[in-house]
Amino acid sequence: MLRCMRTTIRIDDTLLAEAKARAAESGRTLNAVIVDALRETFARRATDERSPRAEIPVFRGSRLMPGADLDDGAALLDLMERAEP
């Protein structure tokens, strides 16, 4: 048997209205909609935490290429294309 606790939380008016509408549309209680949303959020976060981190390969050298401006995507692309063998 699940143990339930009564509590008070503050929810943005717009979000509460949306949750009430979803509850009415699905024929469920507001409590059930909120509990399901929390469970889904926690399950997704647990899955994200188990996902492997992507390895980013590093090629030739260990420093930024002379003339590279990381804030200028077009110039950076031109520089990389010129550097290709």
Secondary structure, DSSP 8 states (H G I E B T S, - for coil): ------------HHHHHHHHHHHHHHT--HHHHHHHHHHHHHHHHHHHHHS--------S-SS--TT--TT-HHHHHHHHHHH--
